[in-house]
Amino acid sequence: MNAVLQTATTISKTTQTLVGFEIDCRGKEYLTLYFAYVKGNETGLIITPSVLMEPGGTAYPYAERTATGGAITLTDTKITLTASKSSYMTFNVQGIGLMKFTQGGSNNDGTPTGTLAASYSLKG
């Protein structure tokens, strides 16, 4: 399944704002986020992925796990961009109900004129 998540929209300056809508991942293995950021009069952009157990429920950070010496460390995933870029990132969504992405400026400077467009693909 492939779908547009958000057409090119001016980014938010100070708060993380929902990109499009929550994505139902139940029964899928992988979600790939495709994004196109056009930098404007802002320092950059942060895209933050989160997981939810139910629509409109509590959002939990999508975390990367690393094991070292028997200890597991969780680091919240964030995509930070400081220049115009089109790219993608694939997430393992096995066991995840829903996923959402938020976007916001990486600093409270300038008047955001940059835009973010995003689409996604679910596999599995």
C-alpha positions as CSV (number, residue, x, y, z in Angstrom):
1,M,0.0,0.0,0.0
2,N,1.3,3.4,-1.0
3,A,-0.3,6.7,0.0
4,V,0.4,10.5,0.2
5,L,0.7,11.5,3.9
6,Q,1.0,15.2,3.3
7,T,1.4,17.5,0.3
8,A,4.1,20.2,0.5
9,T,3.1,22.2,3.6
10,T,5.0,25.0,5.4
11,I,6.7,23.6,8.5
12,S,5.8,24.6,12.0
13,K,8.2,26.9,13.9
14,T,8.0,26.1,17.6
15,T,5.9,22.9,18.1
16,Q,5.9,19.4,16.6
17,T,2.9,19.3,14.3
18,L,1.2,16.1,12.9
19,V,2.3,15.2,9.4
20,G,-0.8,14.1,7.6
21,F,-2.5,11.4,9.8
22,E,-1.9,8.4,11.9
23,I,-1.0,5.3,9.9
24,D,-2.6,1.9,10.7
25,C,0.3,-0.6,10.7
26,R,-1.5,-3.6,12.1
27,G,-0.5,-6.8,10.3
28,K,2.4,-5.2,8.4
29,E,6.1,-5.6,8.8
30,Y,7.7,-2.4,7.4
31,L,6.7,1.2,6.9
32,T,8.8,3.4,4.6
33,L,8.5,7.1,5.0
34,Y,9.4,9.1,1.9
35,F,9.9,12.8,2.4
36,A,10.9,16.0,0.6
37,Y,12.1,19.0,2.6
38,V,12.7,22.3,0.9
39,K,14.6,24.5,3.3
40,G,13.4,28.0,3.9
41,N,14.2,30.8,6.4
42,E,14.7,28.4,9.3
43,T,17.7,26.5,10.7
44,G,16.3,23.1,9.8
45,L,13.6,20.5,10.4
46,I,13.0,17.7,12.8
47,I,10.7,14.8,11.9
48,T,9.8,12.6,14.9
49,P,8.2,9.2,14.6
50,S,5.9,7.9,17.3
51,V,3.9,4.7,17.9
52,L,0.4,4.4,19.3
53,M,-1.7,1.5,20.5
54,E,-5.0,3.0,19.5
55,P,-6.2,5.8,17.3
56,G,-5.8,9.2,19.0
57,G,-4.1,7.4,22.0
58,T,-0.9,8.2,23.8
59,A,2.1,8.6,21.4
60,Y,5.3,6.8,22.4
61,P,8.7,7.6,20.8
62,Y,9.9,5.1,18.2
63,A,13.2,4.0,19.8
64,E,16.3,2.4,18.4
65,R,17.7,-0.4,20.6
66,T,21.4,-1.1,21.2
67,A,22.8,-3.8,23.4
68,T,26.2,-3.4,25.0
69,G,27.6,-5.6,27.7
70,G,24.1,-7.0,28.5
71,A,22.5,-3.6,28.9
72,I,19.9,-2.4,26.4
73,T,19.9,1.3,25.6
74,L,16.9,3.0,24.0
75,T,17.4,6.2,21.9
76,D,14.4,8.1,20.5
77,T,14.6,8.3,16.7
78,K,14.5,11.7,15.1
79,I,15.3,12.8,11.5
80,T,17.1,16.1,11.6
81,L,17.6,18.1,8.4
82,T,19.5,21.3,8.0
83,A,19.4,21.6,4.1
84,S,16.9,20.7,1.4
85,K,16.7,16.9,1.0
86,S,14.6,14.2,-0.4
87,S,15.1,10.8,1.2
88,Y,13.4,7.9,2.9
89,M,13.6,5.9,6.1
90,T,12.2,2.4,6.8
91,F,10.8,1.4,10.2
92,N,10.1,-2.1,11.5
93,V,6.4,-2.0,12.5
94,Q,5.9,-5.6,13.6
95,G,3.7,-5.5,16.6
96,I,2.9,-1.8,16.3
97,G,-0.7,-0.7,16.0
98,L,-0.4,2.8,14.5
99,M,2.5,5.1,13.7
100,K,2.5,8.9,13.3
101,F,5.1,11.5,12.4
102,T,5.3,15.0,13.6
103,Q,7.4,17.9,12.2
104,G,8.8,21.2,13.5
105,G,11.6,23.6,13.2
106,S,14.9,22.6,14.7
107,N,15.3,26.0,16.4
108,N,13.0,28.9,17.2
109,D,14.6,31.2,14.6
110,G,13.5,32.8,11.4
111,T,10.0,32.6,10.0
112,P,9.5,29.1,8.6
113,T,9.1,29.2,4.8
114,G,10.4,25.7,4.2
115,T,8.0,22.9,3.2
116,L,7.7,19.2,3.9
117,A,5.9,16.7,1.6
118,A,5.6,13.1,2.7
119,S,4.2,9.8,1.5
120,Y,4.6,6.2,2.8
121,S,4.5,2.6,1.8
122,L,3.5,-0.4,4.0
123,K,4.8,-3.9,3.3
124,G,4.4,-7.3,4.7
